[in-house]
């Protein structure tokens, strides 16, 4: 699909139009692959996936429902203490729209029992001693266009009055906070596989091409799945499929979010250099030999800033290599 896109768009000016595809044809192609993969290769009866109310899980659920039939798809809602209530509302809207069965699993008590929140808060209090009940937090990435050559993450907290402050984190605090947050993704995946095992279903992963290429997932958490039907699609292409599949407009209008921290946070704040539509073009340009000048014109940044984004992509691909790697073994 990507190669055919490249050939079809070769003579056109590089722009967002380069990533346009025949949504209905792509849907049918993916659905055929899902049927072959789930029913024949994996020998499972259907598919299970976590529903977050986001565009990626919504499109994945809609594709599975079309490919396998709604009765053979189960969506799992897994809210926790920091979840945005809007995520559950939108997830339910998607399930109703495509007609799949759902299960609600509140993972907050399990995370609390495992110390997820207390471990995270303990690291935060090393920097903000007064952090406690009624406070909010998130981790944000410094703009990759700064040309520093390395990434700096900041802790943002808000007191009960809503006043925010931003703080540099020592490495041990940053690593501790991320380790605690990753417990959420791993707990969700455990629940997904429980339901997959009891139903003899396969677990569907929901990463798009940006996330898969850049390692924007947790190893043995949301990165674990039996099949990943949209990992070849740029996120802007996922939105194209969403419209063709009839994904509710509220979901299609929702800005991409991590829904991991207690303060609202966009994916470009946390991990990516730019919003997804501009990141798509930078990644496509890098992979298909588009000049930095042409990419910069399409994205609305300077050629030097394009180079900064490409360096950031290369750096994150090293993370992705680790996340995709098979376990090391010593036999004999």
Order of alpha helices (4+ residues) and beta strands (2+ residues): alpha-alpha-beta-alpha-beta-alpha-beta-alpha-alpha-beta-beta-beta-alpha-beta-alpha-beta-alpha-alpha-alpha-alpha-alpha-alpha
